[in-house]
Every structure is written in structure tokens, then in C-alpha cells.
Amino acid sequence: MSLLANYVKLIPEQKKCMKLDNPRIEERVVRDPKTGRNKIVRALVFDCLEEDGVATFKTFSTLSEKLATTLYNLWNTGELKRKRVCIVWHPRDFATEYEVWTE
């Protein structure tokens, strides 16, 4: 965990547990890796109040539709308001998977 980082970074195949709050959609400009052109994308962004058991104030964001849908549904059911969410990122090129649970 970086001392000065202001965002949460997922590391492949490692569990990351967070207490999240204040979900929102933000537009960002990113460079498309295939075309090299800039494009506007939407990201689901949360304030992260706790990372791996340590109080913090960072942001956690995702561009993954699958992960965003899972997290947003957990927020809407109230699960993320009461519990921490844990995520393990399994990068597999375009078939990336995320393992998500609350505790």
C-alpha cells in the first residue's frame, strides 16, 4: 500500500477489502490502446473509507461494466452500507473476472 496514493489499486490475484461510500458516475478521457485516440468513458467511483482494515480516504473506481453492476447492486440493496466489500481481480486479457463478496 502506497503512503501517498489517493486511489485504491487492485493487484492481480490478491484480495482487497474496502469500506465504500458515495457511489457516483464520472466521465473520463482515456486513450484507446488499439487506436491511440482519446475517448470519453464512464466510471463508477466510490469514496473508500477503509482499505484492508486501515482507515483512509481514497477513491476506488472501475470501468468494468460487470464489476460496476455488481458493486452498484450491492449498494442498492444496502449491503455495502453495512459491510466491507472484498474483491479479487483475475486478469485474463479481455476475459477479466472479478470475485466479489462482502464481510
Summary of the structure (lengths in Angstrom):
residues: 103
radius of gyration: 13.9
end to end distance: 20.9
largest distance: 42.2
contacts: 249
relative contact order: 0.24
helix: 18%
strand: 51%
